[in-house]
């Protein structure tokens, strides 16, 4: 679930010009199967432990990625939430400016019914994604690596991507919706202008990034676009997420699945599927960067 996604009163799926692109890239591709979404900002999940057995090892710091097709490109990966957030509820409840209003600094995220935390999932997938992108020559930065007590806040997450002058930013999440709600979806920035927010220069490029990720994610994971968000396109546009509103570089959120649905949870908790998820994200990002 998006880290600044306290449940809004309504969830609007706007018509998108990229729906046709998604249909061409994904829905006609062999292997598109079943899916997930965004959701429960309620109860804090059990504090996750290290996922050493299934997580791709973090790349050594201070090293340069090998030469490859993405050499010279910068990608920022934003692992949704922080495992330590549950112990810092006062700090993460602090309101921050998202340009069009104010919202919580961060949330705890959701978890499966068996206690597998979203923050643990997002960090694992982010490590795997970093390894894949660096193998293609990209310079990759994470907004956090569970190396701080909590956060960062949503405005700081956006700032990290902006200051890195990232060619693409992807925020990795998993949803906490109702049982029976399945499938992935990609959240795109709406046209927003107010306060410190102005997405006018990134709406089109972010939509391209999101459509490419959706197509590759469906093909690689076998998951179908969400059956409850985005009208079966796998794409949703929102204007209430500070991480998107405050971005000045192309950015999307990816809801990889619904942690509260048993069938989706079985996928999200499987290391082999998380590797497929990372590969689908990497292929989508690479496709976007290569044009």
Secondary structure, DSSP 4 states (H G I P E B T S, - for coil): --TT-PPPS-------TTHHHHIIIIITSTT--B-------SSPPPPP---TTTSPPPPPTT-PPPP-TTTT-EEEEEESS-GGGGG-HHHHTSEEE-SSSEEES-----B-TT--BHHHHHHHHHHHHHHHHHHTT-EEEES--S-SSS---HHHHHHHHHHTT-SEEEEEEEE---TT---BEEEEE---EETTEE-TTTHHHHHHHHHHHHHHHHHHH-BPBPSSSSTTSSEEEES--HHHHT-SS-EEEEEEEETTSHHHHHHHT-HHHHHHHHHHHHHHHHHHHH-
